[in-house]
Amino acid sequence: MVVRLWEAQNGFRETIAARDAHAVIRPRKNAKPWKPTGAGAIARNDAVHAQRYLGRTVWRRWSGHHRRSRVETKMHCMKQLGQSLMTRDFERQVAETQVRIAILNRYTAPGIPITKPAG
């Protein structure tokens, strides 16, 4: 109920719909459709109906929710290198972020398996 109240107060689904973007937000297991008062409510209702029709596991793959989960994991790793950016200038912030990504890629590269076709 707290999440639903927060959604209603902040209207983030409406903001996402206003930018013509596709929100990948997993509805709860027992989610009920909302009254279609705006584009955000319609998008949520579509997600609820698709999740019921396809099932939760298939819906996650179909909607790209697994990619969202991977991005959240990478952002957590980025925050382990520091909670905030040190520089104030935007171009330098971009450079600082690229350096952090390069560091993460160097750390994860040895753990990525190299697959070759058999035969």
C-alpha positions as CSV (number, residue, x, y, z in Angstrom):
1,M,0.0,0.0,0.0
2,V,2.9,2.4,0.7
3,V,4.3,1.9,-2.8
4,R,0.9,2.6,-4.3
5,L,0.4,5.7,-2.3
6,W,3.9,6.9,-3.4
7,E,3.1,6.2,-7.0
8,A,-0.1,8.2,-6.7
9,Q,1.5,11.1,-5.1
10,N,4.5,11.4,-7.4
11,G,3.0,10.2,-10.6
12,F,6.2,8.8,-12.0
13,R,4.3,6.5,-14.4
14,E,2.7,9.6,-15.9
15,T,6.1,11.3,-16.3
16,I,7.5,8.2,-18.0
17,A,4.5,8.0,-20.4
18,A,4.7,11.7,-21.1
19,R,8.3,11.2,-22.4
20,D,7.1,8.4,-24.7
21,A,9.2,5.9,-22.8
22,H,8.4,2.3,-21.9
23,A,8.5,1.7,-18.1
24,V,9.6,-1.8,-17.0
25,I,8.1,-1.8,-13.6
26,R,7.0,-5.2,-12.2
27,P,3.5,-5.2,-10.8
28,R,2.9,-7.1,-7.6
29,K,1.6,-10.6,-7.7
30,N,-1.9,-9.6,-6.5
31,A,-2.0,-6.4,-8.6
32,K,-5.5,-5.1,-9.6
33,P,-6.0,-2.9,-12.6
34,W,-6.4,0.8,-12.0
35,K,-9.0,3.1,-13.4
36,P,-7.6,4.2,-16.8
37,T,-7.4,7.9,-15.9
38,G,-4.1,8.6,-17.6
39,A,-1.4,7.2,-19.8
40,G,0.6,5.9,-16.8
41,A,-2.4,4.0,-15.5
42,I,-3.1,2.5,-18.9
43,A,0.6,1.4,-19.2
44,R,0.4,-0.2,-15.7
45,N,-2.8,-2.0,-16.6
46,D,-1.2,-3.4,-19.7
47,A,1.7,-4.7,-17.6
48,V,-0.8,-6.3,-15.1
49,H,-2.8,-8.0,-17.9
50,A,0.4,-9.2,-19.7
51,Q,1.7,-10.6,-16.5
52,R,-1.5,-12.5,-15.9
53,Y,-1.6,-13.8,-19.4
54,L,2.0,-14.8,-19.8
55,G,2.9,-15.6,-16.2
56,R,5.5,-13.8,-14.1
57,T,8.5,-15.7,-15.4
58,V,7.7,-15.3,-19.1
59,W,6.7,-11.7,-18.5
60,R,10.1,-10.8,-17.1
61,R,11.9,-12.1,-20.2
62,W,9.3,-10.6,-22.6
63,S,9.3,-7.2,-21.0
64,G,13.1,-7.0,-20.5
65,H,12.9,-6.9,-16.7
66,H,16.0,-9.1,-16.5
67,R,18.0,-6.3,-18.3
68,R,16.7,-3.8,-15.7
69,S,17.9,-6.1,-13.0
70,R,21.4,-6.3,-14.5
71,V,21.6,-2.5,-14.8
72,E,20.6,-2.1,-11.1
73,T,23.4,-4.6,-10.2
74,K,25.9,-2.6,-12.2
75,M,24.8,0.7,-10.6
76,H,25.3,-0.9,-7.2
77,C,28.8,-1.8,-8.2
78,M,29.4,1.8,-9.5
79,K,28.3,3.1,-6.1
80,Q,30.8,0.9,-4.3
81,L,33.5,3.0,-6.0
82,G,32.0,6.1,-4.4
83,Q,28.5,7.4,-3.7
84,S,28.9,10.7,-5.6
85,L,30.9,12.2,-8.4
86,M,33.8,14.4,-7.2
87,T,33.8,16.9,-10.1
88,R,31.3,19.7,-10.7
89,D,31.7,20.2,-14.5
90,F,29.5,18.0,-16.6
91,E,32.2,17.0,-19.1
92,R,34.5,16.0,-16.2
93,Q,31.6,14.0,-14.6
94,V,31.2,12.1,-17.8
95,A,35.0,11.4,-17.9
96,E,34.9,10.3,-14.2
97,T,32.0,7.9,-14.9
98,Q,33.9,6.5,-17.9
99,V,36.9,5.8,-15.7
100,R,34.8,4.0,-13.1
101,I,33.2,1.9,-15.9
102,A,36.7,1.0,-17.2
103,I,37.7,0.0,-13.7
104,L,34.7,-2.2,-13.3
105,N,35.3,-3.8,-16.7
106,R,38.9,-4.6,-15.8
107,Y,37.7,-6.3,-12.6
108,T,34.9,-8.4,-14.2
109,A,36.8,-9.4,-17.4
110,P,38.7,-12.3,-15.8
111,G,35.5,-13.8,-14.5
112,I,33.7,-13.8,-17.9
113,P,33.9,-17.3,-19.5
114,I,35.1,-17.6,-23.1
115,T,32.8,-20.0,-24.9
116,K,33.8,-21.8,-28.1
117,P,31.7,-23.9,-30.4
118,A,32.3,-27.6,-30.0
119,G,33.3,-29.6,-33.1
